[in-house]
Amino acid sequence: MNHEFLLNLLSLSVSHQSLSRSVLISFFPSLLCYCPCIPRFCSHVMKEMIETERIYVDELLSVLLGYRAEMDNPSLSNILPSVLRNKKEELFGNLPEIYKFHSRIFLQDLESCLETPERVGARFLERKENFQVYERYCQNKPRSDALWRQCSDSAFIQECKKKLDHKLGLDSYLLKPVQRLTKYQLLLKELLKHSSNSQYASELQGALNAMLDLLKSVNDSMHQIAITGYEGELSDLGRVLMQGSFNVWINHRKGPTRMKDMARFKPMQRHLFLHERALLFCKKREESGEARDRTASYSFKHCLMMSAVGITENVKGDVKKFEIWYNGKEEVYVVQAATVDVKTAWLTEIRKILNNQQKIDKGSYTAFPFLLISVLNSELVCLNEICRV
């Protein structure tokens, strides 16, 4: 087909929005190689990313100077509510650390890609570790929100807002970091969509995956801080990899109940937290109070160390069930996921943990296999209590 005709169609889609440019490109991908519309579109997305980054940095600075620093202002001490005294870290979390990263490092990274938008994926990947500051910020967010509700109408907060001439309240600005992560992944998706034939597409895909993983990690960690009743340090269990609600049946090998009889019993509702080194079983509880103040908490029930865990991937009679067994099947937990996809995702992460343990502890074991896999039974178990030198 005449490429000049196709280019005219693309021009129409830009000026009149009557045609979907992405649809045309999907049928004629060769247009990506030389069509001027595509580089212009990527340049537009890159400019938006840079401009919104500058606004984001300015907004963070205004909050730090206009609210956080003012908590130490002697002239405002008489209207500073007692609930806010010595609570800067609780209200603002590690916002100064986030501001420092973006103002001194990442804004310059983005600006360096103004003429080469396709290279921005590499900048995200280079700063992947820096973005972990958001996990700490979001873990503190529930505490920050609770404190904000106690002081939102105070004279101090209102005076700071007036001085800054902010139309939005402080709570809206404290939400900006979470919104920024979401904005990054949306813009990266747009760049990737229009750079599918680019040699840098893999970097853009990697950057997008990193942002999506970070958003998931942030969400999981915000649930983790609501766990109550665990006597140890949750940080000792490693990062939260997965969390979610399941139906659970428990069978103790020494007990009278047989596995085939378990279906007759009502399952327990449990919220599971899969850490790098342990699996926690919790009971979800809704706190009483007004709807807007109501938050979920998770009452700790028991913990399985991953070093003694095995899995049976398929349970007869239900494709959504799998088994988690502990200490050589002394305890067996039949877990029912909401969907097959959820089950598959959890099994994938558990397998990764068991395989990673083999690599970590390789030097402490003989040549006997650390992982025993039974293909017939779809079972995977860590045998870290045997073959120790």
LUMTI-48791 format. One record per residue (C-alpha): residue number from 1; y, x, z. Coordinates in Angstrom, 1 decimal, m for minus. Layout:
<pts>
[pt NUM,[Y,X,Z]]
...
</pts>
This chain:
<pts>
[pt 1,[0.0,0.0,0.0]]
[pt 2,[3.6,1.2,m0.8]]
[pt 3,[4.8,3.0,2.3]]
[pt 4,[8.4,2.2,1.4]]
[pt 5,[7.6,m1.5,1.7]]
[pt 6,[6.1,m0.9,5.2]]
[pt 7,[9.1,1.1,6.3]]
[pt 8,[11.3,m1.8,5.3]]
[pt 9,[9.1,m4.1,7.4]]
[pt 10,[9.5,m1.8,10.4]]
[pt 11,[13.2,m1.8,9.9]]
[pt 12,[13.2,m5.6,9.9]]
[pt 13,[11.2,m5.7,13.1]]
[pt 14,[13.8,m3.5,14.8]]
[pt 15,[16.8,m5.3,13.6]]
[pt 16,[15.6,m8.9,13.8]]
[pt 17,[12.6,m8.6,16.2]]
[pt 18,[10.8,m10.9,13.7]]
[pt 19,[7.7,m8.6,13.4]]
[pt 20,[5.8,m6.7,16.0]]
[pt 21,[6.2,m3.0,15.3]]
[pt 22,[3.1,m2.2,17.3]]
[pt 23,[1.0,m4.6,15.2]]
[pt 24,[2.1,m2.9,12.0]]
[pt 25,[1.4,0.5,13.4]]
[pt 26,[m2.1,m0.6,14.5]]
[pt 27,[m2.9,m1.4,10.9]]
[pt 28,[m1.1,1.6,9.4]]
[pt 29,[m1.3,4.4,12.0]]
[pt 30,[m0.2,7.0,9.4]]
[pt 31,[3.3,5.6,9.7]]
[pt 32,[3.6,7.4,13.1]]
[pt 33,[3.5,10.7,11.3]]
[pt 34,[6.9,10.3,9.5]]
[pt 35,[8.4,6.9,10.3]]
[pt 36,[12.0,7.5,11.7]]
[pt 37,[11.7,4.4,13.8]]
[pt 38,[9.1,5.8,16.1]]
[pt 39,[10.9,9.0,17.2]]
[pt 40,[14.0,6.9,17.7]]
[pt 41,[12.1,4.4,19.9]]
[pt 42,[10.6,7.2,22.0]]
[pt 43,[14.0,8.8,22.4]]
[pt 44,[15.4,5.4,23.5]]
[pt 45,[12.6,5.2,26.2]]
[pt 46,[13.3,8.7,27.3]]
[pt 47,[17.0,8.0,27.6]]
[pt 48,[16.3,5.0,29.8]]
[pt 49,[14.0,7.1,32.0]]
[pt 50,[16.7,9.7,32.5]]
[pt 51,[19.6,7.2,33.0]]
[pt 52,[17.6,5.1,35.5]]
[pt 53,[16.6,8.4,37.3]]
[pt 54,[20.2,9.3,37.8]]
[pt 55,[20.9,5.9,39.2]]
[pt 56,[17.9,6.1,41.5]]
[pt 57,[19.1,9.5,42.8]]
[pt 58,[22.6,8.2,43.4]]
[pt 59,[21.2,5.1,45.2]]
[pt 60,[19.0,7.3,47.5]]
[pt 61,[22.0,9.4,48.4]]
[pt 62,[24.2,6.4,49.1]]
[pt 63,[21.6,5.1,51.6]]
[pt 64,[21.2,8.5,53.3]]
[pt 65,[24.9,9.0,53.7]]
[pt 66,[26.0,5.4,54.1]]
[pt 67,[23.3,4.3,56.6]]
[pt 68,[21.2,7.1,57.9]]
[pt 69,[23.9,9.6,58.6]]
[pt 70,[26.2,6.9,60.0]]
[pt 71,[23.6,6.4,62.8]]
[pt 72,[25.0,9.7,64.2]]
[pt 73,[28.7,8.7,63.7]]
[pt 74,[30.4,8.6,67.2]]
[pt 75,[32.9,6.1,65.9]]
[pt 76,[30.1,3.6,65.2]]
[pt 77,[28.0,4.3,68.3]]
[pt 78,[29.5,1.2,70.1]]
[pt 79,[28.0,m1.1,67.5]]
[pt 80,[24.7,0.7,66.8]]
[pt 81,[22.0,m1.6,68.2]]
[pt 82,[19.8,m0.2,70.9]]
[pt 83,[16.7,m0.9,68.8]]
[pt 84,[18.0,1.6,66.2]]
[pt 85,[18.8,4.5,68.6]]
[pt 86,[16.7,7.5,67.7]]
[pt 87,[14.8,5.5,65.1]]
[pt 88,[16.0,7.2,61.9]]
[pt 89,[12.6,8.4,60.9]]
[pt 90,[11.1,5.0,61.6]]
[pt 91,[13.6,3.1,59.5]]
[pt 92,[14.0,5.5,56.6]]
[pt 93,[10.7,7.4,56.7]]
[pt 94,[10.7,10.6,54.6]]
[pt 95,[13.4,9.3,52.3]]
[pt 96,[15.3,12.6,52.6]]
[pt 97,[12.2,14.4,51.2]]
[pt 98,[12.0,12.0,48.3]]
[pt 99,[15.7,12.5,47.5]]
[pt 100,[15.3,16.2,47.6]]
[pt 101,[12.4,16.2,45.2]]
[pt 102,[14.2,13.9,42.7]]
[pt 103,[17.7,15.4,42.9]]
[pt 104,[16.7,19.1,42.8]]
[pt 105,[13.5,19.0,40.7]]
[pt 106,[12.4,16.0,38.8]]
[pt 107,[15.7,14.8,37.4]]
[pt 108,[16.1,18.2,35.7]]
[pt 109,[12.5,17.9,34.5]]
[pt 110,[13.3,14.7,32.8]]
[pt 111,[16.6,15.9,31.3]]
[pt 112,[14.8,18.8,29.7]]
[pt 113,[12.7,16.3,27.7]]
[pt 114,[15.6,14.4,26.2]]
[pt 115,[15.0,15.8,22.8]]
[pt 116,[11.3,16.0,23.1]]
[pt 117,[10.2,12.8,24.9]]
[pt 118,[6.5,13.4,24.1]]
[pt 119,[6.5,16.4,26.4]]
[pt 120,[7.4,14.4,29.5]]
[pt 121,[3.8,13.8,30.3]]
[pt 122,[3.4,17.4,31.1]]
[pt 123,[6.3,17.3,33.5]]
[pt 124,[4.7,14.4,35.5]]
[pt 125,[1.4,16.3,35.7]]
[pt 126,[3.1,19.5,36.9]]
[pt 127,[4.7,17.5,39.7]]
[pt 128,[1.6,15.5,40.6]]
[pt 129,[1.4,17.0,44.1]]
[pt 130,[5.1,16.5,44.8]]
[pt 131,[4.7,12.8,44.2]]
[pt 132,[2.4,12.6,47.2]]
[pt 133,[5.6,12.2,49.3]]
[pt 134,[5.5,8.6,48.3]]
[pt 135,[2.2,8.0,50.1]]
[pt 136,[3.8,9.0,53.4]]
[pt 137,[6.9,6.8,52.7]]
[pt 138,[4.8,3.7,51.9]]
[pt 139,[2.6,4.3,55.0]]
[pt 140,[5.7,4.0,57.1]]
[pt 141,[7.0,0.9,55.2]]
[pt 142,[5.5,m1.8,57.4]]
[pt 143,[7.1,m0.1,60.5]]
[pt 144,[10.4,0.2,58.6]]
[pt 145,[10.3,m3.5,57.6]]
[pt 146,[9.5,m4.6,61.2]]
[pt 147,[12.5,m2.6,62.5]]
[pt 148,[14.8,m3.9,59.8]]
[pt 149,[14.0,m7.5,60.7]]
[pt 150,[15.3,m6.7,64.2]]
[pt 151,[18.6,m5.2,63.1]]
[pt 152,[19.4,m6.8,59.7]]
[pt 153,[22.2,m8.9,61.1]]
[pt 154,[23.7,m6.3,63.4]]
[pt 155,[27.4,m5.3,63.2]]
[pt 156,[26.4,m1.7,62.4]]
[pt 157,[24.3,m2.7,59.3]]
[pt 158,[27.0,m5.0,58.1]]
[pt 159,[29.7,m2.4,58.5]]
[pt 160,[27.8,0.2,56.6]]
[pt 161,[27.1,m2.2,53.8]]
[pt 162,[30.8,m3.1,53.6]]
[pt 163,[31.9,0.6,53.5]]
[pt 164,[29.4,1.2,50.6]]
[pt 165,[30.4,m2.0,48.8]]
[pt 166,[26.7,m2.7,48.3]]
[pt 167,[25.9,m6.1,46.9]]
[pt 168,[22.3,m5.7,48.0]]
[pt 169,[21.1,m5.3,51.6]]
[pt 170,[19.5,m2.1,53.0]]
[pt 171,[16.1,m3.6,52.7]]
[pt 172,[16.4,m3.8,48.9]]
[pt 173,[17.4,m0.2,48.7]]
[pt 174,[14.5,0.8,50.9]]
[pt 175,[12.2,m0.9,48.4]]
[pt 176,[13.6,1.3,45.5]]
[pt 177,[11.0,4.1,45.9]]
[pt 178,[8.1,1.7,45.4]]
[pt 179,[9.8,0.1,42.5]]
[pt 180,[10.5,3.5,40.9]]
[pt 181,[6.8,4.3,40.8]]
[pt 182,[6.2,1.1,39.0]]
[pt 183,[9.0,1.8,36.5]]
[pt 184,[7.5,5.2,35.7]]
[pt 185,[4.2,3.8,34.7]]
[pt 186,[5.8,1.1,32.5]]
[pt 187,[7.9,3.6,30.6]]
[pt 188,[5.0,6.0,30.2]]
[pt 189,[3.0,3.1,28.7]]
[pt 190,[5.7,2.6,26.2]]
[pt 191,[5.8,6.2,25.2]]
[pt 192,[2.1,6.4,24.9]]
[pt 193,[1.9,3.3,22.8]]
[pt 194,[4.2,4.9,20.2]]
[pt 195,[2.8,8.4,20.4]]
[pt 196,[m0.9,7.6,19.8]]
[pt 197,[m1.1,10.2,17.0]]
[pt 198,[0.9,12.8,18.8]]
[pt 199,[m0.7,16.1,20.0]]
[pt 200,[0.9,15.2,23.4]]
[pt 201,[m0.8,11.9,23.8]]
[pt 202,[m3.4,13.3,26.2]]
[pt 203,[m0.7,14.5,28.5]]
[pt 204,[1.1,11.2,28.4]]
[pt 205,[m2.3,9.5,29.2]]
[pt 206,[m2.8,11.9,32.1]]
[pt 207,[0.6,11.2,33.4]]
[pt 208,[0.1,7.4,33.2]]
[pt 209,[m3.3,7.8,35.0]]
[pt 210,[m1.7,9.9,37.7]]
[pt 211,[1.0,7.2,38.3]]
[pt 212,[m1.6,4.4,38.4]]
[pt 213,[m3.7,6.4,40.8]]
[pt 214,[m0.7,7.0,43.0]]
[pt 215,[0.1,3.3,43.1]]
[pt 216,[m3.4,2.5,44.1]]
[pt 217,[m3.5,5.3,46.7]]
[pt 218,[m0.2,4.0,48.1]]
[pt 219,[m1.6,0.5,48.4]]
[pt 220,[m4.8,1.6,50.0]]
[pt 221,[m3.0,3.8,52.6]]
[pt 222,[m0.7,0.9,53.5]]
[pt 223,[m3.8,m1.1,54.5]]
[pt 224,[m5.2,1.9,56.4]]
[pt 225,[m2.3,2.1,58.9]]
[pt 226,[m3.1,m1.5,59.9]]
[pt 227,[m6.5,m0.4,61.3]]
[pt 228,[m6.7,m0.9,65.1]]
[pt 229,[m9.4,0.1,67.6]]
[pt 230,[m10.5,3.3,66.0]]
[pt 231,[m10.6,6.0,68.7]]
[pt 232,[m10.5,9.1,66.5]]
[pt 233,[m7.9,10.4,64.1]]
[pt 234,[m8.2,8.5,60.8]]
[pt 235,[m6.7,11.6,59.1]]
[pt 236,[m9.8,13.5,60.0]]
[pt 237,[m11.8,11.2,57.7]]
[pt 238,[m9.9,12.3,54.6]]
[pt 239,[m7.9,10.2,52.1]]
[pt 240,[m8.6,6.6,51.5]]
[pt 241,[m10.3,6.2,48.1]]
[pt 242,[m11.1,2.5,48.1]]
[pt 243,[m10.5,m0.5,50.3]]
[pt 244,[m11.5,m4.1,49.9]]
[pt 245,[m13.2,m7.2,51.4]]
[pt 246,[m16.9,m7.9,51.1]]
[pt 247,[m19.7,m10.0,52.4]]
[pt 248,[m22.0,m7.9,54.5]]
[pt 249,[m25.5,m8.3,56.0]]
[pt 250,[m26.8,m5.7,58.4]]
[pt 251,[m30.5,m4.9,59.0]]
[pt 252,[m31.8,m2.5,61.6]]
[pt 253,[m35.2,m1.0,60.8]]
[pt 254,[m36.3,m1.2,64.4]]
[pt 255,[m35.3,m4.9,64.6]]
[pt 256,[m37.5,m7.9,63.8]]
[pt 257,[m35.5,m9.0,60.7]]
[pt 258,[m37.0,m8.1,57.3]]
[pt 259,[m34.8,m7.6,54.3]]
[pt 260,[m36.2,m10.5,52.4]]
[pt 261,[m35.3,m12.8,55.3]]
[pt 262,[m31.7,m11.7,55.4]]
[pt 263,[m30.5,m14.1,52.8]]
[pt 264,[m31.0,m16.9,55.2]]
[pt 265,[m28.3,m15.6,57.5]]
[pt 266,[m24.6,m16.1,57.1]]
[pt 267,[m22.9,m12.9,55.9]]
[pt 268,[m20.1,m11.3,57.9]]
[pt 269,[m16.7,m10.9,56.3]]
[pt 270,[m15.8,m7.2,56.4]]
[pt 271,[m13.0,m5.1,55.0]]
[pt 272,[m14.3,m1.7,54.0]]
[pt 273,[m12.3,1.5,53.8]]
[pt 274,[m14.0,4.3,51.9]]
[pt 275,[m12.7,7.7,53.0]]
[pt 276,[m13.6,11.1,51.6]]
[pt 277,[m15.8,11.7,54.7]]
[pt 278,[m16.6,8.3,56.1]]
[pt 279,[m17.0,4.6,55.4]]
[pt 280,[m15.3,2.2,57.9]]
[pt 281,[m16.2,m1.4,58.5]]
[pt 282,[m13.4,m3.6,59.8]]
[pt 283,[m12.7,m7.2,60.5]]
[pt 284,[m9.5,m8.5,58.9]]
[pt 285,[m7.2,m10.5,61.2]]
[pt 286,[m4.0,m12.4,60.4]]
[pt 287,[m1.3,m11.9,63.0]]
[pt 288,[0.3,m15.0,64.4]]
[pt 289,[4.0,m15.8,63.8]]
[pt 290,[6.3,m16.9,61.1]]
[pt 291,[4.9,m16.6,57.5]]
[pt 292,[7.4,m13.8,56.5]]
[pt 293,[6.6,m11.8,59.6]]
[pt 294,[2.8,m12.3,59.4]]
[pt 295,[0.9,m9.1,58.6]]
[pt 296,[m2.8,m8.4,58.3]]
[pt 297,[m4.5,m6.0,60.7]]
[pt 298,[m8.0,m4.6,60.6]]
[pt 299,[m10.1,m4.5,63.8]]
[pt 300,[m12.5,m1.5,63.6]]
[pt 301,[m16.2,m2.3,63.9]]
[pt 302,[m18.2,0.8,63.0]]
[pt 303,[m18.1,4.0,61.0]]
[pt 304,[m20.7,5.6,58.7]]
[pt 305,[m20.3,9.3,58.1]]
[pt 306,[m20.9,9.9,54.4]]
[pt 307,[m23.0,13.0,55.2]]
[pt 308,[m25.8,10.5,56.3]]
[pt 309,[m25.3,7.8,53.7]]
[pt 310,[m27.5,6.7,50.8]]
[pt 311,[m27.2,3.9,48.3]]
[pt 312,[m29.4,1.5,46.4]]
[pt 313,[m27.4,0.3,43.4]]
[pt 314,[m29.3,m2.8,42.5]]
[pt 315,[m30.5,m5.5,44.9]]
[pt 316,[m32.9,m8.1,43.5]]
[pt 317,[m31.5,m11.5,43.0]]
[pt 318,[m27.7,m10.7,42.9]]
[pt 319,[m26.0,m8.4,40.4]]
[pt 320,[m23.0,m8.1,42.8]]
[pt 321,[m24.9,m6.7,45.7]]
[pt 322,[m25.8,m3.1,46.6]]
[pt 323,[m27.2,m1.4,49.6]]
[pt 324,[m25.7,1.2,51.8]]
[pt 325,[m28.2,2.8,54.1]]
[pt 326,[m27.7,5.2,57.0]]
[pt 327,[m29.8,7.8,58.8]]
[pt 328,[m32.9,7.5,56.5]]
[pt 329,[m32.6,3.7,56.4]]
[pt 330,[m32.5,3.1,60.1]]
[pt 331,[m29.6,0.9,59.3]]
[pt 332,[m29.2,m1.0,56.0]]
[pt 333,[m26.0,m2.7,54.9]]
[pt 334,[m26.3,m5.2,52.1]]
[pt 335,[m22.9,m5.4,50.5]]
[pt 336,[m21.8,m8.2,48.2]]
[pt 337,[m18.7,m7.6,46.0]]
[pt 338,[m16.5,m10.3,44.6]]
[pt 339,[m17.3,m9.2,41.0]]
[pt 340,[m19.7,m6.8,39.2]]
[pt 341,[m16.6,m4.7,38.2]]
[pt 342,[m15.7,m4.2,41.9]]
[pt 343,[m19.3,m3.2,42.7]]
[pt 344,[m19.3,m0.7,39.9]]
[pt 345,[m16.0,0.9,40.9]]
[pt 346,[m17.2,1.3,44.5]]
[pt 347,[m20.6,2.8,43.5]]
[pt 348,[m18.8,5.2,41.2]]
[pt 349,[m16.6,6.5,44.0]]
[pt 350,[m19.5,6.8,46.5]]
[pt 351,[m21.5,8.8,43.9]]
[pt 352,[m18.6,11.1,43.5]]
[pt 353,[m18.4,11.7,47.3]]
[pt 354,[m22.1,12.5,47.5]]
[pt 355,[m22.0,14.8,44.6]]
[pt 356,[m18.9,16.6,46.0]]
[pt 357,[m20.6,17.1,49.3]]
[pt 358,[m23.3,19.1,47.4]]
[pt 359,[m20.7,21.4,46.1]]
[pt 360,[m18.8,21.9,49.4]]
[pt 361,[m22.0,22.6,51.4]]
[pt 362,[m23.8,24.5,48.7]]
[pt 363,[m23.7,27.8,50.6]]
[pt 364,[m25.3,26.3,53.7]]
[pt 365,[m28.5,25.1,52.1]]
[pt 366,[m31.6,26.6,50.4]]
[pt 367,[m32.5,26.0,46.8]]
[pt 368,[m34.1,22.6,47.7]]
[pt 369,[m32.2,19.7,46.1]]
[pt 370,[m29.3,18.5,48.1]]
[pt 371,[m29.2,15.2,46.3]]
[pt 372,[m32.3,13.1,45.8]]
[pt 373,[m32.0,10.6,43.1]]
[pt 374,[m34.8,8.0,42.5]]
[pt 375,[m34.2,6.6,39.0]]
[pt 376,[m36.8,3.8,39.6]]
[pt 377,[m35.1,2.5,42.7]]
[pt 378,[m31.5,3.5,41.7]]
[pt 379,[m31.1,5.2,45.0]]
[pt 380,[m28.8,8.1,45.8]]
[pt 381,[m28.9,9.8,49.2]]
[pt 382,[m27.4,12.9,50.9]]
[pt 383,[m30.1,15.0,52.4]]
[pt 384,[m27.9,17.2,54.5]]
[pt 385,[m30.1,17.2,57.5]]
[pt 386,[m32.9,19.1,55.8]]
[pt 387,[m33.3,22.5,54.3]]
[pt 388,[m30.5,24.0,56.4]]
[pt 389,[m30.7,27.8,56.6]]
</pts>
